């Protein structure tokens, strides 16, 4: 079953900020982050039932980066709503 991914404005801004940050320090890191994010989206589209963090909010770590996607699943509409792309080492007690 393939789910449609909907990225919230907050998550999109966090993704853009991460890419901008990596671009300051490396030529390859922004591309590697984008590829790892694409891989995470592919996982969500086909196998979104990963660990539940809070009630109905789930999290999927982005490979090789200190970020995780926090999302909800709408089974009726077959949609994944990405709420946040959260840096796991910044204010860990403020996770979405």
KEFIZA-567375 format. One record per atom (N, C-alpha, C): residue number from 1; residue in one letter; atom name; x, y, z. Coordinates in steps of 0.2 Angstrom, whole numbers, plus 5000, padded with zeros to 4 digits. Layout:
N
   resi   resn   name     c1     c2     c3
    NUM      a     CA      X      Y      Z
...
END
This chain:
96
   resi   resn   name     c1     c2     c3
      1      x      N   5004   4994   5000
      1      x     CA   5000   5000   5000
      1      x      C   5004   5006   5000
      2      x      N   5003   5011   4995
      2      x     CA   5007   5017   4995
      2      x      C   5003   5023   4998
      3      x      N   5006   5026   5002
      3      x     CA   5003   5032   5006
      3      x      C   5006   5038   5002
      4      x      N   5002   5044   5002
      4      x     CA   5004   5050   5000
      4      x      C   5007   5054   5005
      5      x      N   5012   5057   5004
      5      x     CA   5016   5061   5009
      5      x      C   5014   5069   5008
      6      x      N   5011   5072   5014
      6      x     CA   5010   5079   5014
      6      x      C   5014   5082   5019
      7      x      N   5018   5087   5017
      7      x     CA   5023   5090   5022
      7      x      C   5020   5097   5024
      8      x      N   5020   5097   5031
      8      x     CA   5018   5104   5034
      8      x      C   5022   5109   5032
      9      x      N   5020   5116   5032
      9      x     CA   5024   5121   5032
      9      x      C   5030   5121   5037
     10      x      N   5028   5120   5043
     10      x     CA   5034   5119   5048
     10      x      C   5039   5115   5046
     11      x      N   5037   5108   5044
     11      x     CA   5042   5103   5042
     11      x      C   5046   5106   5036
     12      x      N   5043   5109   5031
     12      x     CA   5046   5111   5026
     12      x      C   5052   5116   5027
     13      x      N   5050   5121   5032
     13      x     CA   5054   5126   5034
     13      x      C   5060   5123   5038
     14      x      N   5059   5118   5042
     14      x     CA   5064   5115   5046
     14      x      C   5069   5111   5041
     15      x      N   5066   5108   5036
     15      x     CA   5071   5105   5031
     15      x      C   5075   5110   5027
     16      x      N   5072   5115   5025
     16      x     CA   5076   5121   5021
     16      x      C   5081   5123   5026
     17      x      N   5080   5124   5032
     17      x     CA   5085   5127   5037
     17      x      C   5091   5122   5038
     18      x      N   5089   5115   5038
     18      x     CA   5094   5110   5038
     18      x      C   5099   5110   5032
     19      x      N   5096   5111   5026
     19      x     CA   5100   5111   5020
     19      x      C   5104   5117   5020
     20      x      N   5101   5123   5022
     20      x     CA   5105   5129   5022
     20      x      C   5111   5129   5027
     21      x      N   5110   5126   5032
     21      x     CA   5115   5125   5037
     21      x      C   5121   5121   5035
     22      x      N   5119   5115   5032
     22      x     CA   5124   5110   5029
     22      x      C   5128   5113   5023
     23      x      N   5124   5118   5020
     23      x     CA   5128   5121   5014
     23      x      C   5133   5126   5016
     24      x      N   5133   5128   5022
     24      x     CA   5138   5133   5025
     24      x      C   5144   5129   5026
     25      x      N   5144   5123   5027
     25      x     CA   5150   5119   5029
     25      x      C   5152   5114   5025
     26      x      N   5148   5112   5020
     26      x     CA   5150   5107   5015
     26      x      C   5147   5107   5008
     27      x      N   5150   5105   5003
     27      x     CA   5147   5105   4997
     27      x      C   5143   5099   4996
     28      x      N   5145   5093   4999
     28      x     CA   5141   5087   4998
     28      x      C   5136   5086   5003
     29      x      N   5136   5089   5009
     29      x     CA   5131   5087   5015
     29      x      C   5124   5089   5013
     30      x      N   5123   5095   5009
     30      x     CA   5116   5096   5008
     30      x      C   5113   5091   5003
     31      x      N   5117   5089   4998
     31      x     CA   5114   5084   4994
     31      x      C   5113   5077   4997
     32      x      N   5118   5075   5002
     32      x     CA   5117   5069   5005
     32      x      C   5111   5069   5010
     33      x      N   5110   5075   5013
     33      x     CA   5104   5076   5017
     33      x      C   5098   5075   5013
     34      x      N   5097   5078   5007
     34      x     CA   5092   5078   5003
     34      x      C   5091   5070   5001
     35      x      N   5096   5067   4999
     35      x     CA   5095   5060   4997
     35      x      C   5093   5055   5003
     36      x      N   5095   5057   5009
     36      x     CA   5093   5053   5015
     36      x      C   5086   5055   5016
     37      x      N   5084   5061   5015
     37      x     CA   5077   5063   5016
     37      x      C   5072   5059   5011
     38      x      N   5075   5059   5005
     38      x     CA   5071   5055   5000
     38      x      C   5070   5048   5001
     39      x      N   5075   5045   5004
     39      x     CA   5075   5038   5006
     39      x      C   5070   5037   5012
     40      x      N   5070   5042   5017
     40      x     CA   5065   5042   5022
     40      x      C   5058   5042   5019
     41      x      N   5057   5047   5015
     41      x     CA   5050   5047   5012
     41      x      C   5048   5041   5008
     42      x      N   5053   5038   5005
     42      x     CA   5051   5031   5002
     42      x      C   5049   5026   5007
     43      x      N   5052   5026   5012
     43      x     CA   5051   5021   5018
     43      x      C   5044   5023   5020
     44      x      N   5042   5029   5021
     44      x     CA   5035   5031   5024
     44      x      C   5030   5029   5019
     45      x      N   5031   5030   5012
     45      x     CA   5026   5029   5007
     45      x      C   5024   5021   5008
     46      x      N   5029   5017   5009
     46      x     CA   5027   5010   5009
     46      x      C   5027   5006   5015
     47      x      N   5030   5009   5020
     47      x     CA   5030   5005   5027
     47      x      C   5030   5011   5033
     48      x      N   5025   5014   5033
     48      x     CA   5025   5020   5038
     48      x      C   5024   5018   5046
     49      x      N   5023   5011   5047
     49      x     CA   5021   5009   5054
     49      x      C   5027   5008   5058
     50      x      N   5031   5014   5059
     50      x     CA   5037   5013   5063
     50      x      C   5035   5016   5070
     51      x      N   5039   5016   5074
     51      x     CA   5038   5017   5081
     51      x      C   5034   5023   5083
     52      x      N   5029   5022   5087
     52      x     CA   5025   5028   5090
     52      x      C   5028   5031   5095
     53      x      N   5029   5038   5095
     53      x     CA   5032   5042   5100
     53      x      C   5027   5044   5105
     54      x      N   5022   5047   5103
     54      x     CA   5017   5050   5107
     54      x      C   5010   5049   5104
     55      x      N   5005   5046   5108
     55      x     CA   4999   5044   5105
     55      x      C   4999   5042   5098
     56      x      N   4997   5046   5093
     56      x     CA   4997   5044   5086
     56      x      C   5002   5047   5082
     57      x      N   5007   5050   5086
     57      x     CA   5013   5053   5082
     57      x      C   5019   5048   5082
     58      x      N   5021   5047   5076
     58      x     CA   5027   5042   5075
     58      x      C   5033   5046   5073
     59      x      N   5038   5043   5073
     59      x     CA   5045   5046   5071
     59      x      C   5049   5041   5067
     60      x      N   5052   5044   5062
     60      x     CA   5057   5040   5058
     60      x      C   5064   5044   5057
     61      x      N   5069   5041   5060
     61      x     CA   5075   5044   5059
     61      x      C   5078   5044   5052
     62      x      N   5081   5050   5051
     62      x     CA   5084   5051   5044
     62      x      C   5091   5048   5044
     63      x      N   5093   5043   5040
     63      x     CA   5099   5040   5041
     63      x      C   5105   5044   5040
     64      x      N   5110   5043   5044
     64      x     CA   5116   5047   5044
     64      x      C   5116   5054   5046
     65      x      N   5110   5057   5049
     65      x     CA   5109   5063   5051
     65      x      C   5105   5064   5057
     66      x      N   5106   5069   5061
     66      x     CA   5103   5069   5068
     66      x      C   5096   5072   5068
     67      x      N   5092   5070   5063
     67      x     CA   5086   5072   5062
     67      x      C   5081   5066   5062
     68      x      N   5075   5068   5063
     68      x     CA   5069   5063   5063
     68      x      C   5063   5066   5060
     69      x      N   5059   5063   5056
     69      x     CA   5053   5065   5054
     69      x      C   5047   5063   5059
     70      x      N   5044   5068   5061
     70      x     CA   5038   5066   5065
     70      x      C   5032   5067   5061
     71      x      N   5027   5062   5061
     71      x     CA   5022   5062   5057
     71      x      C   5016   5058   5060
     72      x      N   5010   5059   5057
     72      x     CA   5004   5055   5058
     72      x      C   5002   5052   5052
     73      x      N   4998   5047   5053
     73      x     CA   4995   5043   5047
     73      x      C   4987   5043   5047
     74      x      N   4985   5045   5041
     74      x     CA   4978   5045   5040
     74      x      C   4976   5039   5036
     75      x      N   4974   5034   5039
     75      x     CA   4973   5027   5036
     75      x      C   4967   5028   5031
     76      x      N   4962   5032   5033
     76      x     CA   4956   5032   5028
     76      x      C   4958   5036   5021
     77      x      N   4962   5041   5022
     77      x     CA   4964   5044   5016
     77      x      C   4971   5042   5013
     78      x      N   4974   5037   5017
     78      x     CA   4981   5034   5015
     78      x      C   4986   5040   5014
     79      x      N   4986   5044   5019
     79      x     CA   4991   5050   5019
     79      x      C   4995   5050   5025
     80      x      N   5001   5052   5024
     80      x     CA   5006   5053   5029
     80      x      C   5007   5061   5030
     81      x      N   5006   5063   5036
     81      x     CA   5006   5071   5037
     81      x      C   5013   5072   5041
     82      x      N   5018   5074   5038
     82      x     CA   5024   5076   5041
     82      x      C   5023   5082   5045
     83      x      N   5024   5082   5051
     83      x     CA   5023   5088   5056
     83      x      C   5029   5091   5057
     84      x      N   5035   5088   5057
     84      x     CA   5041   5091   5059
     84      x      C   5047   5087   5056
     85      x      N   5052   5090   5055
     85      x     CA   5059   5087   5054
     85      x      C   5063   5090   5059
     86      x      N   5064   5086   5065
     86      x     CA   5067   5089   5071
     86      x      C   5074   5086   5072
     87      x      N   5078   5091   5074
     87      x     CA   5085   5090   5075
     87      x      C   5085   5086   5082
     88      x      N   5087   5080   5083
     88      x     CA   5087   5076   5089
     88      x      C   5091   5079   5095
     89      x      N   5096   5083   5093
     89      x     CA   5101   5085   5098
     89      x      C   5100   5092   5101
     90      x      N   5095   5095   5097
     90      x     CA   5093   5102   5099
     90      x      C   5087   5102   5103
     91      x      N   5087   5104   5110
     91      x     CA   5081   5104   5114
     91      x      C   5077   5097   5114
     92      x      N   5080   5092   5115
     92      x     CA   5077   5085   5115
     92      x      C   5070   5085   5119
     93      x      N   5070   5089   5124
     93      x     CA   5063   5089   5128
     93      x      C   5058   5093   5124
     94      x      N   5059   5096   5118
     94      x     CA   5054   5100   5115
     94      x      C   5052   5097   5108
     95      x      N   5053   5090   5108
     95      x     CA   5051   5086   5102
     95      x      C   5044   5087   5101
     96      x      N   5042   5087   5095
     96      x     CA   5035   5088   5093
     96      x      C   5030   5083   5096
END
